[in-house]
Amino acid sequence: MIEILNPAELARAKETGALVADILQTLKSRSTVGTNLLDLDRWARTMIVDAGAQSCYVDYEPSFGRGPFGHYICTAVNDAVLHGLPHDYALADGDLLTLDLAVSKRGVAADSAISFIVGDSRPPASVAMISTTERALNAGIAAARPGARIGDISHAIGSVLSEAGYPINTEFGGHGIGSTMHQDPHVPNTGRPGRGYKLRPGLLLALEPWVMADTAELITDADGWTLRSATGCRTAHSEHTIAITSDGAEILTLPTQAHP
């Protein structure tokens, strides 16, 4: 299903997107050395409920997961990259943490992810990998305009990732979003320009470049959800929900307030 949102729905999407962004930034500020992943999940639940919103994750039960997800945020550390199931783990200095959050409010969903390093350590390779996913995300957003095609976005993202030397996995990528979290069209993180669905104003897309340092192969953790790099290398993931407008792409998942 591909949804085209009307102006009233787009206004609600902006509200949801801002909520997602603000929650992520608050959780980032609380992700210090010693913070437990289960505390991050608990704080996410509280903020979602207090905002009158609903989690897109807690009851989510797709074919690639083992039963309902059961938590409110994805927490992926170091070699984990996608669908990180929160568990009893205290963050350490230098950990590379990805927080991925999808929330629905007033009937419209938004989805975003951020990667960052915990504590004072700044491993250069990890800093560079995070920066590459952010640059790839910006390139994909710049390519998202009315009349362009999904392949144009995928090509823009993939060009940045491949030029930086990262293998690209196409099993999971960006997606349409609207009244539900995961919709068509699929947006791979590499592709051929001029191919695929033609973008129209009112379309919402979640773009999410993610990479693993030295492999394109994923393995599934024993928890049935968390996807890790097959080699144990570090990973990074950046994601925004955007709306296609007559003037181009509008990022919906930007924070509305300053965060420490």
ChimeraX commands (.cxc) that place a marker at each C-alpha (Angstrom):
marker #1 position 0.00,0.00,0.00 radius 0.5
marker #1 position 1.23,3.49,-0.89 radius 0.5
marker #1 position -0.53,6.36,0.87 radius 0.5
marker #1 position -0.66,9.98,-0.25 radius 0.5
marker #1 position -1.46,12.20,2.72 radius 0.5
marker #1 position -3.76,15.21,2.57 radius 0.5
marker #1 position -2.81,18.57,4.17 radius 0.5
marker #1 position -4.51,17.75,7.48 radius 0.5
marker #1 position -2.71,14.42,7.71 radius 0.5
marker #1 position 0.60,16.07,6.84 radius 0.5
marker #1 position 0.11,18.53,9.69 radius 0.5
marker #1 position -0.36,15.61,12.08 radius 0.5
marker #1 position 2.70,13.90,10.60 radius 0.5
marker #1 position 4.79,16.96,11.47 radius 0.5
marker #1 position 3.56,16.76,15.06 radius 0.5
marker #1 position 4.43,13.08,15.29 radius 0.5
marker #1 position 7.82,13.60,13.68 radius 0.5
marker #1 position 8.76,16.34,16.13 radius 0.5
marker #1 position 7.74,14.08,19.03 radius 0.5
marker #1 position 9.95,11.26,17.76 radius 0.5
marker #1 position 12.90,13.63,17.31 radius 0.5
marker #1 position 12.54,15.17,20.76 radius 0.5
marker #1 position 12.31,11.77,22.45 radius 0.5
marker #1 position 15.44,10.58,20.65 radius 0.5
marker #1 position 17.40,13.66,21.66 radius 0.5
marker #1 position 16.28,13.33,25.27 radius 0.5
marker #1 position 17.34,9.70,25.31 radius 0.5
marker #1 position 20.67,10.58,23.71 radius 0.5
marker #1 position 21.34,13.07,26.51 radius 0.5
marker #1 position 20.60,10.33,29.07 radius 0.5
marker #1 position 22.80,7.72,27.33 radius 0.5
marker #1 position 25.83,8.06,29.55 radius 0.5
marker #1 position 28.35,5.53,30.79 radius 0.5
marker #1 position 26.48,3.12,33.05 radius 0.5
marker #1 position 23.01,3.78,31.59 radius 0.5
marker #1 position 21.09,0.54,31.15 radius 0.5
marker #1 position 19.32,-0.16,27.85 radius 0.5
marker #1 position 16.22,-1.18,29.78 radius 0.5
marker #1 position 16.13,2.26,31.39 radius 0.5
marker #1 position 16.19,3.85,27.93 radius 0.5
marker #1 position 13.24,1.67,26.96 radius 0.5
marker #1 position 11.37,2.61,30.13 radius 0.5
marker #1 position 11.98,6.31,29.58 radius 0.5
marker #1 position 10.82,6.00,25.96 radius 0.5
marker #1 position 7.58,4.38,27.10 radius 0.5
marker #1 position 6.92,7.15,29.60 radius 0.5
marker #1 position 7.48,9.93,27.05 radius 0.5
marker #1 position 5.32,8.22,24.43 radius 0.5
marker #1 position 2.45,7.67,26.85 radius 0.5
marker #1 position 2.70,11.17,28.33 radius 0.5
marker #1 position 2.42,12.63,24.82 radius 0.5
marker #1 position -0.78,10.70,24.13 radius 0.5
marker #1 position 0.96,8.70,21.42 radius 0.5
marker #1 position 1.30,4.99,20.68 radius 0.5
marker #1 position 4.37,2.83,20.13 radius 0.5
marker #1 position 4.74,1.28,16.68 radius 0.5
marker #1 position 7.02,-1.39,18.15 radius 0.5
marker #1 position 5.59,-2.91,21.30 radius 0.5
marker #1 position 3.01,-5.12,19.50 radius 0.5
marker #1 position 4.90,-5.32,16.20 radius 0.5
marker #1 position 5.13,-8.92,14.95 radius 0.5
marker #1 position 6.59,-9.11,11.41 radius 0.5
marker #1 position 7.81,-12.27,9.69 radius 0.5
marker #1 position 11.46,-11.43,10.37 radius 0.5
marker #1 position 11.06,-11.17,14.17 radius 0.5
marker #1 position 10.31,-13.70,16.89 radius 0.5
marker #1 position 6.89,-12.81,18.28 radius 0.5
marker #1 position 5.83,-9.30,19.36 radius 0.5
marker #1 position 8.79,-6.95,19.82 radius 0.5
marker #1 position 7.58,-6.10,23.31 radius 0.5
marker #1 position 9.60,-2.89,23.77 radius 0.5
marker #1 position 9.27,0.79,22.89 radius 0.5
marker #1 position 12.61,1.57,21.23 radius 0.5
marker #1 position 15.32,-0.28,19.33 radius 0.5
marker #1 position 18.71,-0.11,21.05 radius 0.5
marker #1 position 21.62,-1.39,18.94 radius 0.5
marker #1 position 25.14,-1.39,20.41 radius 0.5
marker #1 position 28.40,-1.75,18.47 radius 0.5
marker #1 position 27.98,-4.78,16.16 radius 0.5
marker #1 position 24.17,-4.62,16.39 radius 0.5
marker #1 position 22.64,-2.46,13.66 radius 0.5
marker #1 position 18.88,-3.04,13.27 radius 0.5
marker #1 position 15.94,-4.09,15.47 radius 0.5
marker #1 position 18.07,-4.05,18.60 radius 0.5
marker #1 position 16.00,-5.56,21.41 radius 0.5
marker #1 position 16.59,-3.69,24.69 radius 0.5
marker #1 position 18.18,-5.93,27.31 radius 0.5
marker #1 position 20.06,-5.74,30.59 radius 0.5
marker #1 position 23.24,-4.01,29.43 radius 0.5
marker #1 position 25.02,-0.99,30.93 radius 0.5
marker #1 position 26.60,1.31,28.35 radius 0.5
marker #1 position 30.38,1.63,28.41 radius 0.5
marker #1 position 32.68,4.44,27.35 radius 0.5
marker #1 position 33.19,4.32,23.59 radius 0.5
marker #1 position 30.12,2.21,22.80 radius 0.5
marker #1 position 28.49,3.04,19.47 radius 0.5
marker #1 position 24.76,3.22,20.19 radius 0.5
marker #1 position 21.92,3.46,17.70 radius 0.5
marker #1 position 18.46,4.46,18.90 radius 0.5
marker #1 position 15.61,3.80,16.46 radius 0.5
marker #1 position 12.10,4.98,17.33 radius 0.5
marker #1 position 8.74,4.86,15.57 radius 0.5
marker #1 position 5.62,6.37,17.11 radius 0.5
marker #1 position 2.06,6.99,15.96 radius 0.5
marker #1 position -0.02,9.94,17.10 radius 0.5
marker #1 position -3.45,11.01,15.88 radius 0.5
marker #1 position -3.34,8.32,13.23 radius 0.5
marker #1 position 0.00,9.14,11.60 radius 0.5
marker #1 position 3.38,7.51,12.24 radius 0.5
marker #1 position 6.95,8.82,12.08 radius 0.5
marker #1 position 10.25,6.92,12.27 radius 0.5
marker #1 position 13.81,8.09,12.95 radius 0.5
marker #1 position 17.18,6.73,14.08 radius 0.5
marker #1 position 20.39,8.27,15.39 radius 0.5
marker #1 position 23.83,6.78,16.01 radius 0.5
marker #1 position 26.33,8.28,18.44 radius 0.5
marker #1 position 29.24,7.35,20.70 radius 0.5
marker #1 position 28.72,7.08,24.45 radius 0.5
marker #1 position 31.11,8.76,26.88 radius 0.5
marker #1 position 34.33,10.60,26.12 radius 0.5
marker #1 position 35.98,8.19,23.68 radius 0.5
marker #1 position 35.86,9.06,20.00 radius 0.5
marker #1 position 37.12,6.09,17.95 radius 0.5
marker #1 position 37.96,7.67,14.57 radius 0.5
marker #1 position 36.56,4.80,12.49 radius 0.5
marker #1 position 33.26,4.94,14.36 radius 0.5
marker #1 position 33.03,8.72,14.02 radius 0.5
marker #1 position 33.66,8.42,10.28 radius 0.5
marker #1 position 31.06,5.67,9.85 radius 0.5
marker #1 position 28.35,7.65,11.65 radius 0.5
marker #1 position 29.21,10.73,9.59 radius 0.5
marker #1 position 28.95,8.71,6.38 radius 0.5
marker #1 position 25.43,7.51,7.17 radius 0.5
marker #1 position 24.40,11.08,7.97 radius 0.5
marker #1 position 25.87,12.37,4.69 radius 0.5
marker #1 position 24.15,9.56,2.79 radius 0.5
marker #1 position 20.86,10.46,4.46 radius 0.5
marker #1 position 21.26,14.10,3.44 radius 0.5
marker #1 position 22.05,13.05,-0.13 radius 0.5
marker #1 position 18.91,10.91,-0.26 radius 0.5
marker #1 position 16.80,13.75,1.07 radius 0.5
marker #1 position 18.24,16.14,-1.53 radius 0.5
marker #1 position 17.24,13.70,-4.29 radius 0.5
marker #1 position 13.65,13.40,-3.02 radius 0.5
marker #1 position 11.53,15.79,-5.05 radius 0.5
marker #1 position 8.29,15.58,-7.03 radius 0.5
marker #1 position 8.80,13.73,-10.32 radius 0.5
marker #1 position 11.96,11.99,-9.14 radius 0.5
marker #1 position 11.90,8.26,-8.60 radius 0.5
marker #1 position 12.79,5.94,-5.75 radius 0.5
marker #1 position 15.88,4.87,-7.69 radius 0.5
marker #1 position 17.15,8.45,-7.60 radius 0.5
marker #1 position 17.06,8.42,-3.79 radius 0.5
marker #1 position 18.63,4.97,-3.59 radius 0.5
marker #1 position 21.40,5.95,-6.01 radius 0.5
marker #1 position 22.19,9.11,-4.06 radius 0.5
marker #1 position 22.41,7.19,-0.78 radius 0.5
marker #1 position 24.38,4.32,-2.24 radius 0.5
marker #1 position 26.88,6.59,-3.95 radius 0.5
marker #1 position 27.91,8.13,-0.62 radius 0.5
marker #1 position 28.13,4.78,1.14 radius 0.5
marker #1 position 30.09,3.01,-1.59 radius 0.5
marker #1 position 32.47,5.91,-2.17 radius 0.5
marker #1 position 33.32,5.73,1.53 radius 0.5
marker #1 position 34.16,2.05,1.09 radius 0.5
marker #1 position 31.28,0.43,2.95 radius 0.5
marker #1 position 29.56,-2.74,1.68 radius 0.5
marker #1 position 25.82,-2.20,1.18 radius 0.5
marker #1 position 23.12,-4.62,2.31 radius 0.5
marker #1 position 19.79,-4.38,0.46 radius 0.5
marker #1 position 17.69,-6.72,2.64 radius 0.5
marker #1 position 16.52,-3.79,4.77 radius 0.5
marker #1 position 16.22,-0.14,3.81 radius 0.5
marker #1 position 13.88,2.80,3.80 radius 0.5
marker #1 position 10.13,2.57,3.33 radius 0.5
marker #1 position 6.89,4.39,2.91 radius 0.5
marker #1 position 5.15,5.47,6.09 radius 0.5
marker #1 position 1.79,7.01,6.97 radius 0.5
marker #1 position -1.09,5.54,8.94 radius 0.5
marker #1 position 1.17,2.54,9.60 radius 0.5
marker #1 position 4.92,2.32,10.16 radius 0.5
marker #1 position 6.00,0.13,7.23 radius 0.5
marker #1 position 4.45,0.68,3.82 radius 0.5
marker #1 position 5.44,0.57,0.17 radius 0.5
marker #1 position 7.52,1.73,-1.56 radius 0.5
marker #1 position 10.69,0.02,-0.39 radius 0.5
marker #1 position 13.71,2.35,-0.60 radius 0.5
marker #1 position 16.95,0.32,-0.94 radius 0.5
marker #1 position 20.21,1.93,0.10 radius 0.5
marker #1 position 21.58,1.56,-3.40 radius 0.5
marker #1 position 19.91,1.61,-6.79 radius 0.5
marker #1 position 19.71,2.90,-10.33 radius 0.5
marker #1 position 18.53,6.45,-11.02 radius 0.5
marker #1 position 15.35,6.91,-12.99 radius 0.5
marker #1 position 13.83,3.63,-11.81 radius 0.5
marker #1 position 10.93,2.85,-9.49 radius 0.5
marker #1 position 7.92,4.68,-8.13 radius 0.5
marker #1 position 7.55,8.33,-9.10 radius 0.5
marker #1 position 7.45,10.66,-6.10 radius 0.5
marker #1 position 4.32,12.75,-5.51 radius 0.5
marker #1 position 3.51,15.52,-3.02 radius 0.5
marker #1 position 1.93,14.02,0.08 radius 0.5
marker #1 position 4.10,10.90,0.06 radius 0.5
marker #1 position 5.94,10.15,3.31 radius 0.5
marker #1 position 9.16,8.20,3.25 radius 0.5
marker #1 position 11.47,6.97,6.01 radius 0.5
marker #1 position 14.99,7.03,4.57 radius 0.5
marker #1 position 17.55,5.02,6.55 radius 0.5
marker #1 position 21.10,4.46,5.35 radius 0.5
marker #1 position 22.89,1.96,7.56 radius 0.5
marker #1 position 26.24,0.24,7.17 radius 0.5
marker #1 position 28.53,-2.32,8.72 radius 0.5
marker #1 position 32.24,-1.54,8.66 radius 0.5
marker #1 position 33.50,-4.52,6.68 radius 0.5
marker #1 position 30.61,-6.76,5.65 radius 0.5
marker #1 position 27.18,-6.74,4.05 radius 0.5
marker #1 position 26.12,-9.94,5.82 radius 0.5
marker #1 position 23.71,-9.89,8.76 radius 0.5
marker #1 position 23.17,-12.49,11.44 radius 0.5
marker #1 position 20.18,-12.70,13.79 radius 0.5
marker #1 position 20.89,-12.65,17.50 radius 0.5
marker #1 position 19.64,-15.38,19.83 radius 0.5
marker #1 position 16.89,-12.98,20.97 radius 0.5
marker #1 position 15.20,-13.48,17.58 radius 0.5
marker #1 position 15.20,-9.77,16.77 radius 0.5
marker #1 position 18.57,-8.02,16.93 radius 0.5
marker #1 position 20.47,-8.01,13.63 radius 0.5
marker #1 position 24.26,-7.93,13.92 radius 0.5
marker #1 position 27.20,-7.76,11.57 radius 0.5
marker #1 position 28.37,-11.25,10.62 radius 0.5
marker #1 position 31.99,-10.34,11.36 radius 0.5
marker #1 position 31.38,-8.57,14.68 radius 0.5
marker #1 position 32.38,-5.21,13.20 radius 0.5
marker #1 position 30.78,-1.95,14.27 radius 0.5
marker #1 position 27.74,-0.49,12.54 radius 0.5
marker #1 position 25.88,2.82,12.17 radius 0.5
marker #1 position 22.38,3.88,11.16 radius 0.5
marker #1 position 20.76,7.27,10.45 radius 0.5
marker #1 position 17.10,7.82,9.59 radius 0.5
marker #1 position 14.61,10.62,9.00 radius 0.5
marker #1 position 10.97,10.65,7.98 radius 0.5
marker #1 position 10.42,13.11,5.14 radius 0.5
marker #1 position 7.39,14.44,3.30 radius 0.5
marker #1 position 7.47,15.06,-0.43 radius 0.5
marker #1 position 6.16,18.57,-1.08 radius 0.5
marker #1 position 5.81,20.65,-4.23 radius 0.5
marker #1 position 9.12,22.29,-3.33 radius 0.5
marker #1 position 11.08,19.14,-2.50 radius 0.5
marker #1 position 11.53,17.16,0.70 radius 0.5
marker #1 position 10.61,18.38,4.17 radius 0.5
marker #1 position 12.26,16.63,7.12 radius 0.5
marker #1 position 9.61,15.83,9.70 radius 0.5
marker #1 position 11.82,14.29,12.39 radius 0.5
marker #1 position 13.78,17.34,13.50 radius 0.5
marker #1 position 13.76,18.27,17.21 radius 0.5
marker #1 position 11.71,21.29,18.22 radius 0.5
marker #1 position 13.88,22.28,21.17 radius 0.5
marker #1 position 17.52,22.49,22.16 radius 0.5
marker #1 position 18.88,19.41,23.90 radius 0.5
marker #1 position 22.09,19.03,25.88 radius 0.5
marker link #1:1,2 radius 0.2
marker link #1:2,3 radius 0.2
marker link #1:3,4 radius 0.2
marker link #1:4,5 radius 0.2
marker link #1:5,6 radius 0.2
marker link #1:6,7 radius 0.2
marker link #1:7,8 radius 0.2
marker link #1:8,9 radius 0.2
marker link #1:9,10 radius 0.2
marker link #1:10,11 radius 0.2
marker link #1:11,12 radius 0.2
marker link #1:12,13 radius 0.2
marker link #1:13,14 radius 0.2
marker link #1:14,15 radius 0.2
marker link #1:15,16 radius 0.2
marker link #1:16,17 radius 0.2
marker link #1:17,18 radius 0.2
marker link #1:18,19 radius 0.2
marker link #1:19,20 radius 0.2
marker link #1:20,21 radius 0.2
marker link #1:21,22 radius 0.2
marker link #1:22,23 radius 0.2
marker link #1:23,24 radius 0.2
marker link #1:24,25 radius 0.2
marker link #1:25,26 radius 0.2
marker link #1:26,27 radius 0.2
marker link #1:27,28 radius 0.2
marker link #1:28,29 radius 0.2
marker link #1:29,30 radius 0.2
marker link #1:30,31 radius 0.2
marker link #1:31,32 radius 0.2
marker link #1:32,33 radius 0.2
marker link #1:33,34 radius 0.2
marker link #1:34,35 radius 0.2
marker link #1:35,36 radius 0.2
marker link #1:36,37 radius 0.2
marker link #1:37,38 radius 0.2
marker link #1:38,39 radius 0.2
marker link #1:39,40 radius 0.2
marker link #1:40,41 radius 0.2
marker link #1:41,42 radius 0.2
marker link #1:42,43 radius 0.2
marker link #1:43,44 radius 0.2
marker link #1:44,45 radius 0.2
marker link #1:45,46 radius 0.2
marker link #1:46,47 radius 0.2
marker link #1:47,48 radius 0.2
marker link #1:48,49 radius 0.2
marker link #1:49,50 radius 0.2
marker link #1:50,51 radius 0.2
marker link #1:51,52 radius 0.2
marker link #1:52,53 radius 0.2
marker link #1:53,54 radius 0.2
marker link #1:54,55 radius 0.2
marker link #1:55,56 radius 0.2
marker link #1:56,57 radius 0.2
marker link #1:57,58 radius 0.2
marker link #1:58,59 radius 0.2
marker link #1:59,60 radius 0.2
marker link #1:60,61 radius 0.2
marker link #1:61,62 radius 0.2
marker link #1:62,63 radius 0.2
marker link #1:63,64 radius 0.2
marker link #1:64,65 radius 0.2
marker link #1:65,66 radius 0.2
marker link #1:66,67 radius 0.2
marker link #1:67,68 radius 0.2
marker link #1:68,69 radius 0.2
marker link #1:69,70 radius 0.2
marker link #1:70,71 radius 0.2
marker link #1:71,72 radius 0.2
marker link #1:72,73 radius 0.2
marker link #1:73,74 radius 0.2
marker link #1:74,75 radius 0.2
marker link #1:75,76 radius 0.2
marker link #1:76,77 radius 0.2
marker link #1:77,78 radius 0.2
marker link #1:78,79 radius 0.2
marker link #1:79,80 radius 0.2
marker link #1:80,81 radius 0.2
marker link #1:81,82 radius 0.2
marker link #1:82,83 radius 0.2
marker link #1:83,84 radius 0.2
marker link #1:84,85 radius 0.2
marker link #1:85,86 radius 0.2
marker link #1:86,87 radius 0.2
marker link #1:87,88 radius 0.2
marker link #1:88,89 radius 0.2
marker link #1:89,90 radius 0.2
marker link #1:90,91 radius 0.2
marker link #1:91,92 radius 0.2
marker link #1:92,93 radius 0.2
marker link #1:93,94 radius 0.2
marker link #1:94,95 radius 0.2
marker link #1:95,96 radius 0.2
marker link #1:96,97 radius 0.2
marker link #1:97,98 radius 0.2
marker link #1:98,99 radius 0.2
marker link #1:99,100 radius 0.2
marker link #1:100,101 radius 0.2
marker link #1:101,102 radius 0.2
marker link #1:102,103 radius 0.2
marker link #1:103,104 radius 0.2
marker link #1:104,105 radius 0.2
marker link #1:105,106 radius 0.2
marker link #1:106,107 radius 0.2
marker link #1:107,108 radius 0.2
marker link #1:108,109 radius 0.2
marker link #1:109,110 radius 0.2
marker link #1:110,111 radius 0.2
marker link #1:111,112 radius 0.2
marker link #1:112,113 radius 0.2
marker link #1:113,114 radius 0.2
marker link #1:114,115 radius 0.2
marker link #1:115,116 radius 0.2
marker link #1:116,117 radius 0.2
marker link #1:117,118 radius 0.2
marker link #1:118,119 radius 0.2
marker link #1:119,120 radius 0.2
marker link #1:120,121 radius 0.2
marker link #1:121,122 radius 0.2
marker link #1:122,123 radius 0.2
marker link #1:123,124 radius 0.2
marker link #1:124,125 radius 0.2
marker link #1:125,126 radius 0.2
marker link #1:126,127 radius 0.2
marker link #1:127,128 radius 0.2
marker link #1:128,129 radius 0.2
marker link #1:129,130 radius 0.2
marker link #1:130,131 radius 0.2
marker link #1:131,132 radius 0.2
marker link #1:132,133 radius 0.2
marker link #1:133,134 radius 0.2
marker link #1:134,135 radius 0.2
marker link #1:135,136 radius 0.2
marker link #1:136,137 radius 0.2
marker link #1:137,138 radius 0.2
marker link #1:138,139 radius 0.2
marker link #1:139,140 radius 0.2
marker link #1:140,141 radius 0.2
marker link #1:141,142 radius 0.2
marker link #1:142,143 radius 0.2
marker link #1:143,144 radius 0.2
marker link #1:144,145 radius 0.2
marker link #1:145,146 radius 0.2
marker link #1:146,147 radius 0.2
marker link #1:147,148 radius 0.2
marker link #1:148,149 radius 0.2
marker link #1:149,150 radius 0.2
marker link #1:150,151 radius 0.2
marker link #1:151,152 radius 0.2
marker link #1:152,153 radius 0.2
marker link #1:153,154 radius 0.2
marker link #1:154,155 radius 0.2
marker link #1:155,156 radius 0.2
marker link #1:156,157 radius 0.2
marker link #1:157,158 radius 0.2
marker link #1:158,159 radius 0.2
marker link #1:159,160 radius 0.2
marker link #1:160,161 radius 0.2
marker link #1:161,162 radius 0.2
marker link #1:162,163 radius 0.2
marker link #1:163,164 radius 0.2
marker link #1:164,165 radius 0.2
marker link #1:165,166 radius 0.2
marker link #1:166,167 radius 0.2
marker link #1:167,168 radius 0.2
marker link #1:168,169 radius 0.2
marker link #1:169,170 radius 0.2
marker link #1:170,171 radius 0.2
marker link #1:171,172 radius 0.2
marker link #1:172,173 radius 0.2
marker link #1:173,174 radius 0.2
marker link #1:174,175 radius 0.2
marker link #1:175,176 radius 0.2
marker link #1:176,177 radius 0.2
marker link #1:177,178 radius 0.2
marker link #1:178,179 radius 0.2
marker link #1:179,180 radius 0.2
marker link #1:180,181 radius 0.2
marker link #1:181,182 radius 0.2
marker link #1:182,183 radius 0.2
marker link #1:183,184 radius 0.2
marker link #1:184,185 radius 0.2
marker link #1:185,186 radius 0.2
marker link #1:186,187 radius 0.2
marker link #1:187,188 radius 0.2
marker link #1:188,189 radius 0.2
marker link #1:189,190 radius 0.2
marker link #1:190,191 radius 0.2
marker link #1:191,192 radius 0.2
marker link #1:192,193 radius 0.2
marker link #1:193,194 radius 0.2
marker link #1:194,195 radius 0.2
marker link #1:195,196 radius 0.2
marker link #1:196,197 radius 0.2
marker link #1:197,198 radius 0.2
marker link #1:198,199 radius 0.2
marker link #1:199,200 radius 0.2
marker link #1:200,201 radius 0.2
marker link #1:201,202 radius 0.2
marker link #1:202,203 radius 0.2
marker link #1:203,204 radius 0.2
marker link #1:204,205 radius 0.2
marker link #1:205,206 radius 0.2
marker link #1:206,207 radius 0.2
marker link #1:207,208 radius 0.2
marker link #1:208,209 radius 0.2
marker link #1:209,210 radius 0.2
marker link #1:210,211 radius 0.2
marker link #1:211,212 radius 0.2
marker link #1:212,213 radius 0.2
marker link #1:213,214 radius 0.2
marker link #1:214,215 radius 0.2
marker link #1:215,216 radius 0.2
marker link #1:216,217 radius 0.2
marker link #1:217,218 radius 0.2
marker link #1:218,219 radius 0.2
marker link #1:219,220 radius 0.2
marker link #1:220,221 radius 0.2
marker link #1:221,222 radius 0.2
marker link #1:222,223 radius 0.2
marker link #1:223,224 radius 0.2
marker link #1:224,225 radius 0.2
marker link #1:225,226 radius 0.2
marker link #1:226,227 radius 0.2
marker link #1:227,228 radius 0.2
marker link #1:228,229 radius 0.2
marker link #1:229,230 radius 0.2
marker link #1:230,231 radius 0.2
marker link #1:231,232 radius 0.2
marker link #1:232,233 radius 0.2
marker link #1:233,234 radius 0.2
marker link #1:234,235 radius 0.2
marker link #1:235,236 radius 0.2
marker link #1:236,237 radius 0.2
marker link #1:237,238 radius 0.2
marker link #1:238,239 radius 0.2
marker link #1:239,240 radius 0.2
marker link #1:240,241 radius 0.2
marker link #1:241,242 radius 0.2
marker link #1:242,243 radius 0.2
marker link #1:243,244 radius 0.2
marker link #1:244,245 radius 0.2
marker link #1:245,246 radius 0.2
marker link #1:246,247 radius 0.2
marker link #1:247,248 radius 0.2
marker link #1:248,249 radius 0.2
marker link #1:249,250 radius 0.2
marker link #1:250,251 radius 0.2
marker link #1:251,252 radius 0.2
marker link #1:252,253 radius 0.2
marker link #1:253,254 radius 0.2
marker link #1:254,255 radius 0.2
marker link #1:255,256 radius 0.2
marker link #1:256,257 radius 0.2
marker link #1:257,258 radius 0.2
marker link #1:258,259 radius 0.2
marker link #1:259,260 radius 0.2
view
